[in-house]
Amino acid sequence: MTVTVIGCDGSPLAPAAASALAGASVVAGARRHLAAVSVPPAAGVIVIQHLDTALDAICAARGPAVVLASGDPGFFGIVRVLRARGATPVVLPAVSSVALAFARLGLDWADAVVLSAHGRDLRPVLAAALAHPKAAILTGPPEASAGQLRSALLAAGRTVYAAERLGTPDERVHDLTADPAVAVSDPHVLICLDPAPLDPVAPDPAALDPAVPDPAVPDPAALDPAALDPAALDPAVLNPVAADPAKQPSPARWLAGHQGAPAGWALPETGFEHRDSMITKAEVRALVLARLGPGPGRTVWDIGAGSGSVAVECARFGAWAVAIESDDAQCARIRRNAAAHGVRLQVVPGRAPDVLAGLPAPDAVFAGGGDDGVSVDRVRDVTDLLTGAGYTAGGTQLQASRLARLPGGSLRLAAVNPVFVIWAARAGTGDAP
């Protein structure tokens, strides 16, 4: 069986694609793709509505089969499922819809994460889009799901464009930030931009020599703390020249999309602004991060966030971190720490559980310091409570001793306060609490 997959982007078919189409015994595609080409009169036609049914028919074809698909069919497209059926297709790609969408906006996109919400759970898609400064999201029916996604992105303060019916005479690009109620047609690609991009490779404060300030790095402490929440950040505060996100240049990079795990984690306490040593110590953070498993598409709550060191570290891994903190001064510190590390997160002022309603559902939760309303004081009571709620609980006591210099040059071990870390996970959810 010979299967040729032809990408369609509205331009005339290349000679190789036209030749394959002319010799096809079966042609499959969506109605709009079939209507855009000249199907040979003798060829059977398969309208792709239910994918499995269409795949059965394509794979059962006795002669050469041609499949018409949008853009680059090897990119979140039908090539994967054809290969899963045992076919080895010949692929003749066109320009992908993501490339066309960014081109219509005049934007580079090596730094963009590309996500698919087509027939998939929206939660990880939304989390990944919120955690990154630039995202492209492939959508599909039902429109209600795509509408929920657009509304959530706009509510989070993102600049959102909908590029619909790309490569057709009906092509449109809508600025949803300017007109959120505009009707959007399928198929469409969402382009999501942070209105105030932060430097994704901002140096750690601990690595900066305070005696030699870098004039290119804005001092977060000099900015209005209320403006440092990435959900409401005024781009003119950080960069008064390039306030339009579409005009912001992207940093040069060698890896497209998400940059992977940071070069280091469990950063020293000096890497964060904090009050009176009220910060989760680096050794504890190392274990906590291992248990939380932060990464793109995951939402992590940091309850009683304090300085936000755990939330910031989760965001550095690409997770969407939500820091819940009742102290207004600490909320300002969280925002400054996030800006200093070049990450995006959500700061929620208030006390748990009162402010938890309406927040994006978490994949993992860290309950850190705080008062009696949120703190963990009694290990047995907490583990019993978690077990009774259907979790499998475990824990450890961490007792770290750090090397410290004596006046004569010798070393000693300086003990850090012991800390209990309790974790729990439900069956089937992996190791992340």
Contacts in CASP RR format, 6 or more apart in sequence:
PFRMAT RR
TARGET T0000
AUTHOR 0000-0000-0000
METHOD contacts of the structure
MODEL  1
MTVTVIGCDGSPLAPAAASALAGASVVAGARRHLAAVSVPPAAGVIVIQH
LDTALDAICAARGPAVVLASGDPGFFGIVRVLRARGATPVVLPAVSSVAL
AFARLGLDWADAVVLSAHGRDLRPVLAAALAHPKAAILTGPPEASAGQLR
SALLAAGRTVYAAERLGTPDERVHDLTADPAVAVSDPHVLICLDPAPLDP
VAPDPAALDPAVPDPAVPDPAALDPAALDPAALDPAVLNPVAADPAKQPS
PARWLAGHQGAPAGWALPETGFEHRDSMITKAEVRALVLARLGPGPGRTV
WDIGAGSGSVAVECARFGAWAVAIESDDAQCARIRRNAAAHGVRLQVVPG
RAPDVLAGLPAPDAVFAGGGDDGVSVDRVRDVTDLLTGAGYTAGGTQLQA
SRLARLPGGSLRLAAVNPVFVIWAARAGTGDAP
1 59 0 8 1.000
1 61 0 8 1.000
1 63 0 8 1.000
1 65 0 8 1.000
1 87 0 8 1.000
2 63 0 8 1.000
2 64 0 8 1.000
2 65 0 8 1.000
2 90 0 8 1.000
3 58 0 8 1.000
3 61 0 8 1.000
3 64 0 8 1.000
3 65 0 8 1.000
3 66 0 8 1.000
3 67 0 8 1.000
3 82 0 8 1.000
3 87 0 8 1.000
3 88 0 8 1.000
3 89 0 8 1.000
3 90 0 8 1.000
4 17 0 8 1.000
4 20 0 8 1.000
4 24 0 8 1.000
4 64 0 8 1.000
4 65 0 8 1.000
4 66 0 8 1.000
4 67 0 8 1.000
4 89 0 8 1.000
4 90 0 8 1.000
4 91 0 8 1.000
4 92 0 8 1.000
5 66 0 8 1.000
5 67 0 8 1.000
5 69 0 8 1.000
5 73 0 8 1.000
5 74 0 8 1.000
5 78 0 8 1.000
5 79 0 8 1.000
5 82 0 8 1.000
5 89 0 8 1.000
5 90 0 8 1.000
5 91 0 8 1.000
5 92 0 8 1.000
6 13 0 8 1.000
6 17 0 8 1.000
6 20 0 8 1.000
6 21 0 8 1.000
6 66 0 8 1.000
6 67 0 8 1.000
6 68 0 8 1.000
6 69 0 8 1.000
6 73 0 8 1.000
6 92 0 8 1.000
6 94 0 8 1.000
7 17 0 8 1.000
7 68 0 8 1.000
7 69 0 8 1.000
7 70 0 8 1.000
7 71 0 8 1.000
7 72 0 8 1.000
7 73 0 8 1.000
7 92 0 8 1.000
7 93 0 8 1.000
7 94 0 8 1.000
8 33 0 8 1.000
8 36 0 8 1.000
8 37 0 8 1.000
8 68 0 8 1.000
8 69 0 8 1.000
8 70 0 8 1.000
8 71 0 8 1.000
8 94 0 8 1.000
9 70 0 8 1.000
9 71 0 8 1.000
9 94 0 8 1.000
9 95 0 8 1.000
9 97 0 8 1.000
9 100 0 8 1.000
9 166 0 8 1.000
9 167 0 8 1.000
10 36 0 8 1.000
10 94 0 8 1.000
10 167 0 8 1.000
10 168 0 8 1.000
11 94 0 8 1.000
11 95 0 8 1.000
11 167 0 8 1.000
13 21 0 8 1.000
13 37 0 8 1.000
14 92 0 8 1.000
16 92 0 8 1.000
17 92 0 8 1.000
20 64 0 8 1.000
20 66 0 8 1.000
20 90 0 8 1.000
20 92 0 8 1.000
21 27 0 8 1.000
21 37 0 8 1.000
21 38 0 8 1.000
21 39 0 8 1.000
21 40 0 8 1.000
21 66 0 8 1.000
22 40 0 8 1.000
23 40 0 8 1.000
23 43 0 8 1.000
23 64 0 8 1.000
23 66 0 8 1.000
24 40 0 8 1.000
24 43 0 8 1.000
24 64 0 8 1.000
24 65 0 8 1.000
24 66 0 8 1.000
25 42 0 8 1.000
25 43 0 8 1.000
25 44 0 8 1.000
25 61 0 8 1.000
25 62 0 8 1.000
25 63 0 8 1.000
25 64 0 8 1.000
25 65 0 8 1.000
26 43 0 8 1.000
26 44 0 8 1.000
26 45 0 8 1.000
26 46 0 8 1.000
26 57 0 8 1.000
26 58 0 8 1.000
26 61 0 8 1.000
26 63 0 8 1.000
26 64 0 8 1.000
26 65 0 8 1.000
26 66 0 8 1.000
27 34 0 8 1.000
27 37 0 8 1.000
27 39 0 8 1.000
27 40 0 8 1.000
27 43 0 8 1.000
27 44 0 8 1.000
27 45 0 8 1.000
27 46 0 8 1.000
27 65 0 8 1.000
27 66 0 8 1.000
27 67 0 8 1.000
27 68 0 8 1.000
28 45 0 8 1.000
28 46 0 8 1.000
28 47 0 8 1.000
28 48 0 8 1.000
28 54 0 8 1.000
28 57 0 8 1.000
28 58 0 8 1.000
28 65 0 8 1.000
28 66 0 8 1.000
28 67 0 8 1.000
28 68 0 8 1.000
29 46 0 8 1.000
29 47 0 8 1.000
29 48 0 8 1.000
29 54 0 8 1.000
29 67 0 8 1.000
29 68 0 8 1.000
29 69 0 8 1.000
30 47 0 8 1.000
30 48 0 8 1.000
30 68 0 8 1.000
30 70 0 8 1.000
31 47 0 8 1.000
32 168 0 8 1.000
33 68 0 8 1.000
33 69 0 8 1.000
33 70 0 8 1.000
34 45 0 8 1.000
34 47 0 8 1.000
34 68 0 8 1.000
36 168 0 8 1.000
37 68 0 8 1.000
39 45 0 8 1.000
46 54 0 8 1.000
46 57 0 8 1.000
46 58 0 8 1.000
47 54 0 8 1.000
48 54 0 8 1.000
51 78 0 8 1.000
51 81 0 8 1.000
55 81 0 8 1.000
55 82 0 8 1.000
55 85 0 8 1.000
58 65 0 8 1.000
58 67 0 8 1.000
58 82 0 8 1.000
58 87 0 8 1.000
59 85 0 8 1.000
59 86 0 8 1.000
59 87 0 8 1.000
67 73 0 8 1.000
67 78 0 8 1.000
67 82 0 8 1.000
67 89 0 8 1.000
69 77 0 8 1.000
69 78 0 8 1.000
70 77 0 8 1.000
70 97 0 8 1.000
70 187 0 8 1.000
71 93 0 8 1.000
71 94 0 8 1.000
71 95 0 8 1.000
71 96 0 8 1.000
71 97 0 8 1.000
71 100 0 8 1.000
72 93 0 8 1.000
72 94 0 8 1.000
72 95 0 8 1.000
72 96 0 8 1.000
72 99 0 8 1.000
73 79 0 8 1.000
73 91 0 8 1.000
73 93 0 8 1.000
74 80 0 8 1.000
74 91 0 8 1.000
74 93 0 8 1.000
75 93 0 8 1.000
75 96 0 8 1.000
75 98 0 8 1.000
75 114 0 8 1.000
76 114 0 8 1.000
76 116 0 8 1.000
76 118 0 8 1.000
76 138 0 8 1.000
79 89 0 8 1.000
79 91 0 8 1.000
82 89 0 8 1.000
83 89 0 8 1.000
97 138 0 8 1.000
97 163 0 8 1.000
97 166 0 8 1.000
97 187 0 8 1.000
97 189 0 8 1.000
98 109 0 8 1.000
98 112 0 8 1.000
98 114 0 8 1.000
98 136 0 8 1.000
98 138 0 8 1.000
98 189 0 8 1.000
99 109 0 8 1.000
100 163 0 8 1.000
100 166 0 8 1.000
100 167 0 8 1.000
100 189 0 8 1.000
101 136 0 8 1.000
101 161 0 8 1.000
101 163 0 8 1.000
101 166 0 8 1.000
101 173 0 8 1.000
101 189 0 8 1.000
101 191 0 8 1.000
102 108 0 8 1.000
102 109 0 8 1.000
102 112 0 8 1.000
102 136 0 8 1.000
102 191 0 8 1.000
104 163 0 8 1.000
104 166 0 8 1.000
104 171 0 8 1.000
104 173 0 8 1.000
105 161 0 8 1.000
105 163 0 8 1.000
105 173 0 8 1.000
105 191 0 8 1.000
105 246 0 8 1.000
106 246 0 8 1.000
107 134 0 8 1.000
107 191 0 8 1.000
107 246 0 8 1.000
108 250 0 8 1.000
109 134 0 8 1.000
109 136 0 8 1.000
110 250 0 8 1.000
110 253 0 8 1.000
110 256 0 8 1.000
110 257 0 8 1.000
111 133 0 8 1.000
111 134 0 8 1.000
111 200 0 8 1.000
111 250 0 8 1.000
111 251 0 8 1.000
111 253 0 8 1.000
111 256 0 8 1.000
111 257 0 8 1.000
112 132 0 8 1.000
112 134 0 8 1.000
112 135 0 8 1.000
112 136 0 8 1.000
112 256 0 8 1.000
112 257 0 8 1.000
113 128 0 8 1.000
113 129 0 8 1.000
113 132 0 8 1.000
113 134 0 8 1.000
113 135 0 8 1.000
113 136 0 8 1.000
113 257 0 8 1.000
113 258 0 8 1.000
113 296 0 8 1.000
114 135 0 8 1.000
114 136 0 8 1.000
114 137 0 8 1.000
114 138 0 8 1.000
114 257 0 8 1.000
115 125 0 8 1.000
115 128 0 8 1.000
115 129 0 8 1.000
115 135 0 8 1.000
115 136 0 8 1.000
115 137 0 8 1.000
115 138 0 8 1.000
116 125 0 8 1.000
116 137 0 8 1.000
116 138 0 8 1.000
117 125 0 8 1.000
117 137 0 8 1.000
117 138 0 8 1.000
117 139 0 8 1.000
117 140 0 8 1.000
117 145 0 8 1.000
117 146 0 8 1.000
117 149 0 8 1.000
118 138 0 8 1.000
118 139 0 8 1.000
118 140 0 8 1.000
119 140 0 8 1.000
119 145 0 8 1.000
122 145 0 8 1.000
122 148 0 8 1.000
122 149 0 8 1.000
123 297 0 8 1.000
123 299 0 8 1.000
123 360 0 8 1.000
123 361 0 8 1.000
124 296 0 8 1.000
124 297 0 8 1.000
124 298 0 8 1.000
125 137 0 8 1.000
125 149 0 8 1.000
125 297 0 8 1.000
126 149 0 8 1.000
126 152 0 8 1.000
126 153 0 8 1.000
126 320 0 8 1.000
126 360 0 8 1.000
127 296 0 8 1.000
127 297 0 8 1.000
127 298 0 8 1.000
127 299 0 8 1.000
127 319 0 8 1.000
127 320 0 8 1.000
127 360 0 8 1.000
127 363 0 8 1.000
128 135 0 8 1.000
128 258 0 8 1.000
128 296 0 8 1.000
128 297 0 8 1.000
128 318 0 8 1.000
128 320 0 8 1.000
129 135 0 8 1.000
129 137 0 8 1.000
129 153 0 8 1.000
129 158 0 8 1.000
129 192 0 8 1.000
130 153 0 8 1.000
130 156 0 8 1.000
130 158 0 8 1.000
130 320 0 8 1.000
130 344 0 8 1.000
130 346 0 8 1.000
131 296 0 8 1.000
131 297 0 8 1.000
131 315 0 8 1.000
131 318 0 8 1.000
131 319 0 8 1.000
131 320 0 8 1.000
131 321 0 8 1.000
131 343 0 8 1.000
131 344 0 8 1.000
131 345 0 8 1.000
132 194 0 8 1.000
132 257 0 8 1.000
132 258 0 8 1.000
132 296 0 8 1.000
132 318 0 8 1.000
132 344 0 8 1.000
133 193 0 8 1.000
133 194 0 8 1.000
133 197 0 8 1.000
133 198 0 8 1.000
133 200 0 8 1.000
133 344 0 8 1.000
134 191 0 8 1.000
134 192 0 8 1.000
134 193 0 8 1.000
134 194 0 8 1.000
134 197 0 8 1.000
134 250 0 8 1.000
135 190 0 8 1.000
135 191 0 8 1.000
135 192 0 8 1.000
136 189 0 8 1.000
136 190 0 8 1.000
136 191 0 8 1.000
136 192 0 8 1.000
137 149 0 8 1.000
137 189 0 8 1.000
137 190 0 8 1.000
137 191 0 8 1.000
137 192 0 8 1.000
138 189 0 8 1.000
139 145 0 8 1.000
139 146 0 8 1.000
139 149 0 8 1.000
139 186 0 8 1.000
139 187 0 8 1.000
139 188 0 8 1.000
139 189 0 8 1.000
139 190 0 8 1.000
140 146 0 8 1.000
140 186 0 8 1.000
140 187 0 8 1.000
140 188 0 8 1.000
141 186 0 8 1.000
143 184 0 8 1.000
143 186 0 8 1.000
146 184 0 8 1.000
146 186 0 8 1.000
146 188 0 8 1.000
146 190 0 8 1.000
147 184 0 8 1.000
149 190 0 8 1.000
150 160 0 8 1.000
150 162 0 8 1.000
150 176 0 8 1.000
150 180 0 8 1.000
150 184 0 8 1.000
150 190 0 8 1.000
151 180 0 8 1.000
153 160 0 8 1.000
153 190 0 8 1.000
153 192 0 8 1.000
154 160 0 8 1.000
154 176 0 8 1.000
154 177 0 8 1.000
154 180 0 8 1.000
156 231 0 8 1.000
156 346 0 8 1.000
157 195 0 8 1.000
157 231 0 8 1.000
157 232 0 8 1.000
158 177 0 8 1.000
158 192 0 8 1.000
158 193 0 8 1.000
158 194 0 8 1.000
158 195 0 8 1.000
159 175 0 8 1.000
159 177 0 8 1.000
159 192 0 8 1.000
159 193 0 8 1.000
159 194 0 8 1.000
159 195 0 8 1.000
159 245 0 8 1.000
159 246 0 8 1.000
160 176 0 8 1.000
160 177 0 8 1.000
160 190 0 8 1.000
160 191 0 8 1.000
160 192 0 8 1.000
160 193 0 8 1.000
161 173 0 8 1.000
161 174 0 8 1.000
161 175 0 8 1.000
161 176 0 8 1.000
161 190 0 8 1.000
161 191 0 8 1.000
161 193 0 8 1.000
162 173 0 8 1.000
162 174 0 8 1.000
162 176 0 8 1.000
162 182 0 8 1.000
162 184 0 8 1.000
162 188 0 8 1.000
162 189 0 8 1.000
162 190 0 8 1.000
162 191 0 8 1.000
163 171 0 8 1.000
163 172 0 8 1.000
163 173 0 8 1.000
163 174 0 8 1.000
163 188 0 8 1.000
163 189 0 8 1.000
163 190 0 8 1.000
163 191 0 8 1.000
164 170 0 8 1.000
164 171 0 8 1.000
164 172 0 8 1.000
164 173 0 8 1.000
164 174 0 8 1.000
164 184 0 8 1.000
164 185 0 8 1.000
164 186 0 8 1.000
164 187 0 8 1.000
164 188 0 8 1.000
164 189 0 8 1.000
165 171 0 8 1.000
165 172 0 8 1.000
165 185 0 8 1.000
165 187 0 8 1.000
165 188 0 8 1.000
166 189 0 8 1.000
170 185 0 8 1.000
172 185 0 8 1.000
174 182 0 8 1.000
174 184 0 8 1.000
176 182 0 8 1.000
176 184 0 8 1.000
193 245 0 8 1.000
193 246 0 8 1.000
194 230 0 8 1.000
194 245 0 8 1.000
194 344 0 8 1.000
195 233 0 8 1.000
195 235 0 8 1.000
195 245 0 8 1.000
196 230 0 8 1.000
196 233 0 8 1.000
196 234 0 8 1.000
196 235 0 8 1.000
196 237 0 8 1.000
196 238 0 8 1.000
196 239 0 8 1.000
196 243 0 8 1.000
196 245 0 8 1.000
197 235 0 8 1.000
197 245 0 8 1.000
197 248 0 8 1.000
198 230 0 8 1.000
198 238 0 8 1.000
198 338 0 8 1.000
198 339 0 8 1.000
198 342 0 8 1.000
198 343 0 8 1.000
198 344 0 8 1.000
199 217 0 8 1.000
199 251 0 8 1.000
199 342 0 8 1.000
200 251 0 8 1.000
200 259 0 8 1.000
200 342 0 8 1.000
201 251 0 8 1.000
201 342 0 8 1.000
202 217 0 8 1.000
202 339 0 8 1.000
202 340 0 8 1.000
202 341 0 8 1.000
202 342 0 8 1.000
203 214 0 8 1.000
203 217 0 8 1.000
204 267 0 8 1.000
204 271 0 8 1.000
204 340 0 8 1.000
204 341 0 8 1.000
205 270 0 8 1.000
205 271 0 8 1.000
205 272 0 8 1.000
205 273 0 8 1.000
205 340 0 8 1.000
206 267 0 8 1.000
206 268 0 8 1.000
206 270 0 8 1.000
206 271 0 8 1.000
208 214 0 8 1.000
208 217 0 8 1.000
213 219 0 8 1.000
218 238 0 8 1.000
220 228 0 8 1.000
220 335 0 8 1.000
220 336 0 8 1.000
220 339 0 8 1.000
220 340 0 8 1.000
221 273 0 8 1.000
221 336 0 8 1.000
223 237 0 8 1.000
223 238 0 8 1.000
223 336 0 8 1.000
223 339 0 8 1.000
224 237 0 8 1.000
225 331 0 8 1.000
225 332 0 8 1.000
225 335 0 8 1.000
225 336 0 8 1.000
226 232 0 8 1.000
226 332 0 8 1.000
227 233 0 8 1.000
227 234 0 8 1.000
227 237 0 8 1.000
228 332 0 8 1.000
228 335 0 8 1.000
228 336 0 8 1.000
228 338 0 8 1.000
228 339 0 8 1.000
229 335 0 8 1.000
229 346 0 8 1.000
229 347 0 8 1.000
230 338 0 8 1.000
230 344 0 8 1.000
230 345 0 8 1.000
230 346 0 8 1.000
231 346 0 8 1.000
235 242 0 8 1.000
235 243 0 8 1.000
235 244 0 8 1.000
235 245 0 8 1.000
236 243 0 8 1.000
239 248 0 8 1.000
242 248 0 8 1.000
242 249 0 8 1.000
253 259 0 8 1.000
258 296 0 8 1.000
258 318 0 8 1.000
260 317 0 8 1.000
260 318 0 8 1.000
261 317 0 8 1.000
262 316 0 8 1.000
262 317 0 8 1.000
265 285 0 8 1.000
265 286 0 8 1.000
265 289 0 8 1.000
265 313 0 8 1.000
265 316 0 8 1.000
265 317 0 8 1.000
266 282 0 8 1.000
266 283 0 8 1.000
266 285 0 8 1.000
266 286 0 8 1.000
266 289 0 8 1.000
266 313 0 8 1.000
267 282 0 8 1.000
267 285 0 8 1.000
267 309 0 8 1.000
267 313 0 8 1.000
268 282 0 8 1.000
269 277 0 8 1.000
269 279 0 8 1.000
269 281 0 8 1.000
269 282 0 8 1.000
269 309 0 8 1.000
272 279 0 8 1.000
272 307 0 8 1.000
272 308 0 8 1.000
272 309 0 8 1.000
272 312 0 8 1.000
272 337 0 8 1.000
273 307 0 8 1.000
273 333 0 8 1.000
273 336 0 8 1.000
273 337 0 8 1.000
273 340 0 8 1.000
274 306 0 8 1.000
274 307 0 8 1.000
274 309 0 8 1.000
274 333 0 8 1.000
275 307 0 8 1.000
275 329 0 8 1.000
275 330 0 8 1.000
275 333 0 8 1.000
278 306 0 8 1.000
278 307 0 8 1.000
279 306 0 8 1.000
279 307 0 8 1.000
279 309 0 8 1.000
280 288 0 8 1.000
280 309 0 8 1.000
280 310 0 8 1.000
280 368 0 8 1.000
280 369 0 8 1.000
281 400 0 8 1.000
281 416 0 8 1.000
281 419 0 8 1.000
283 398 0 8 1.000
283 400 0 8 1.000
283 416 0 8 1.000
284 398 0 8 1.000
284 419 0 8 1.000
284 421 0 8 1.000
285 309 0 8 1.000
285 310 0 8 1.000
285 313 0 8 1.000
287 396 0 8 1.000
287 398 0 8 1.000
287 421 0 8 1.000
288 310 0 8 1.000
288 366 0 8 1.000
288 421 0 8 1.000
289 310 0 8 1.000
289 313 0 8 1.000
289 314 0 8 1.000
289 317 0 8 1.000
291 364 0 8 1.000
291 421 0 8 1.000
291 423 0 8 1.000
291 431 0 8 1.000
291 432 0 8 1.000
291 433 0 8 1.000
292 300 0 8 1.000
292 310 0 8 1.000
292 314 0 8 1.000
292 364 0 8 1.000
292 366 0 8 1.000
292 432 0 8 1.000
292 433 0 8 1.000
293 317 0 8 1.000
293 319 0 8 1.000
293 364 0 8 1.000
293 431 0 8 1.000
293 432 0 8 1.000
294 300 0 8 1.000
294 313 0 8 1.000
294 314 0 8 1.000
294 315 0 8 1.000
294 317 0 8 1.000
294 318 0 8 1.000
294 319 0 8 1.000
294 321 0 8 1.000
294 364 0 8 1.000
295 314 0 8 1.000
295 317 0 8 1.000
295 318 0 8 1.000
295 319 0 8 1.000
296 318 0 8 1.000
296 319 0 8 1.000
297 318 0 8 1.000
297 319 0 8 1.000
297 320 0 8 1.000
297 363 0 8 1.000
298 319 0 8 1.000
298 320 0 8 1.000
298 363 0 8 1.000
298 364 0 8 1.000
298 432 0 8 1.000
299 319 0 8 1.000
299 320 0 8 1.000
299 321 0 8 1.000
299 322 0 8 1.000
299 360 0 8 1.000
299 361 0 8 1.000
299 362 0 8 1.000
299 363 0 8 1.000
299 364 0 8 1.000
300 311 0 8 1.000
300 314 0 8 1.000
300 319 0 8 1.000
300 320 0 8 1.000
300 321 0 8 1.000
300 322 0 8 1.000
300 362 0 8 1.000
300 363 0 8 1.000
300 364 0 8 1.000
300 365 0 8 1.000
300 366 0 8 1.000
301 322 0 8 1.000
301 324 0 8 1.000
301 356 0 8 1.000
301 359 0 8 1.000
301 362 0 8 1.000
301 364 0 8 1.000
301 365 0 8 1.000
301 366 0 8 1.000
302 308 0 8 1.000
302 310 0 8 1.000
302 311 0 8 1.000
302 314 0 8 1.000
302 321 0 8 1.000
302 322 0 8 1.000
302 323 0 8 1.000
302 324 0 8 1.000
302 366 0 8 1.000
302 368 0 8 1.000
303 324 0 8 1.000
303 352 0 8 1.000
303 365 0 8 1.000
303 366 0 8 1.000
303 367 0 8 1.000
303 368 0 8 1.000
303 374 0 8 1.000
304 323 0 8 1.000
304 324 0 8 1.000
304 325 0 8 1.000
304 326 0 8 1.000
304 352 0 8 1.000
304 367 0 8 1.000
304 368 0 8 1.000
304 369 0 8 1.000
304 370 0 8 1.000
304 374 0 8 1.000
305 311 0 8 1.000
305 323 0 8 1.000
305 324 0 8 1.000
305 325 0 8 1.000
305 330 0 8 1.000
305 334 0 8 1.000
305 347 0 8 1.000
305 368 0 8 1.000
306 323 0 8 1.000
306 325 0 8 1.000
306 327 0 8 1.000
306 330 0 8 1.000
306 333 0 8 1.000
306 334 0 8 1.000
306 369 0 8 1.000
306 370 0 8 1.000
307 330 0 8 1.000
307 333 0 8 1.000
307 334 0 8 1.000
307 337 0 8 1.000
308 323 0 8 1.000
308 325 0 8 1.000
308 330 0 8 1.000
308 333 0 8 1.000
308 334 0 8 1.000
308 337 0 8 1.000
308 338 0 8 1.000
309 337 0 8 1.000
310 366 0 8 1.000
310 368 0 8 1.000
311 321 0 8 1.000
311 322 0 8 1.000
311 323 0 8 1.000
311 334 0 8 1.000
311 338 0 8 1.000
311 345 0 8 1.000
312 321 0 8 1.000
312 334 0 8 1.000
312 337 0 8 1.000
312 338 0 8 1.000
312 341 0 8 1.000
312 343 0 8 1.000
312 345 0 8 1.000
314 321 0 8 1.000
314 345 0 8 1.000
315 321 0 8 1.000
315 338 0 8 1.000
315 341 0 8 1.000
315 343 0 8 1.000
315 344 0 8 1.000
315 345 0 8 1.000
316 341 0 8 1.000
316 343 0 8 1.000
318 343 0 8 1.000
320 344 0 8 1.000
320 345 0 8 1.000
320 346 0 8 1.000
320 360 0 8 1.000
321 343 0 8 1.000
321 345 0 8 1.000
321 346 0 8 1.000
322 345 0 8 1.000
322 346 0 8 1.000
322 348 0 8 1.000
322 359 0 8 1.000
322 360 0 8 1.000
322 362 0 8 1.000
323 331 0 8 1.000
323 334 0 8 1.000
323 345 0 8 1.000
323 346 0 8 1.000
323 347 0 8 1.000
323 348 0 8 1.000
324 348 0 8 1.000
324 350 0 8 1.000
324 351 0 8 1.000
324 352 0 8 1.000
324 355 0 8 1.000
324 356 0 8 1.000
325 331 0 8 1.000
325 334 0 8 1.000
325 347 0 8 1.000
325 348 0 8 1.000
325 349 0 8 1.000
325 350 0 8 1.000
326 349 0 8 1.000
326 350 0 8 1.000
326 351 0 8 1.000
328 349 0 8 1.000
331 347 0 8 1.000
331 349 0 8 1.000
334 345 0 8 1.000
334 347 0 8 1.000
335 347 0 8 1.000
338 344 0 8 1.000
338 345 0 8 1.000
338 347 0 8 1.000
346 359 0 8 1.000
348 355 0 8 1.000
348 359 0 8 1.000
349 355 0 8 1.000
351 373 0 8 1.000
351 374 0 8 1.000
352 367 0 8 1.000
352 373 0 8 1.000
352 374 0 8 1.000
363 432 0 8 1.000
364 432 0 8 1.000
364 433 0 8 1.000
365 433 0 8 1.000
366 433 0 8 1.000
367 374 0 8 1.000
367 375 0 8 1.000
367 376 0 8 1.000
368 374 0 8 1.000
368 375 0 8 1.000
368 376 0 8 1.000
369 375 0 8 1.000
376 382 0 8 1.000
376 420 0 8 1.000
376 422 0 8 1.000
379 420 0 8 1.000
379 422 0 8 1.000
382 393 0 8 1.000
382 422 0 8 1.000
383 393 0 8 1.000
383 394 0 8 1.000
383 395 0 8 1.000
383 422 0 8 1.000
383 424 0 8 1.000
386 393 0 8 1.000
386 422 0 8 1.000
386 424 0 8 1.000
387 393 0 8 1.000
387 424 0 8 1.000
390 426 0 8 1.000
391 424 0 8 1.000
391 425 0 8 1.000
391 426 0 8 1.000
391 433 0 8 1.000
392 424 0 8 1.000
392 425 0 8 1.000
392 426 0 8 1.000
392 427 0 8 1.000
393 422 0 8 1.000
393 423 0 8 1.000
393 424 0 8 1.000
394 422 0 8 1.000
394 423 0 8 1.000
394 424 0 8 1.000
395 420 0 8 1.000
395 421 0 8 1.000
395 422 0 8 1.000
395 423 0 8 1.000
396 420 0 8 1.000
396 421 0 8 1.000
397 418 0 8 1.000
397 419 0 8 1.000
397 420 0 8 1.000
397 421 0 8 1.000
398 418 0 8 1.000
398 419 0 8 1.000
398 420 0 8 1.000
398 421 0 8 1.000
399 415 0 8 1.000
399 416 0 8 1.000
399 418 0 8 1.000
400 415 0 8 1.000
400 416 0 8 1.000
401 413 0 8 1.000
401 414 0 8 1.000
401 415 0 8 1.000
401 416 0 8 1.000
402 413 0 8 1.000
402 414 0 8 1.000
402 416 0 8 1.000
403 411 0 8 1.000
403 412 0 8 1.000
403 413 0 8 1.000
403 414 0 8 1.000
404 411 0 8 1.000
404 412 0 8 1.000
404 413 0 8 1.000
404 414 0 8 1.000
405 411 0 8 1.000
405 412 0 8 1.000
406 412 0 8 1.000
423 433 0 8 1.000
424 433 0 8 1.000
425 431 0 8 1.000
425 432 0 8 1.000
425 433 0 8 1.000
END
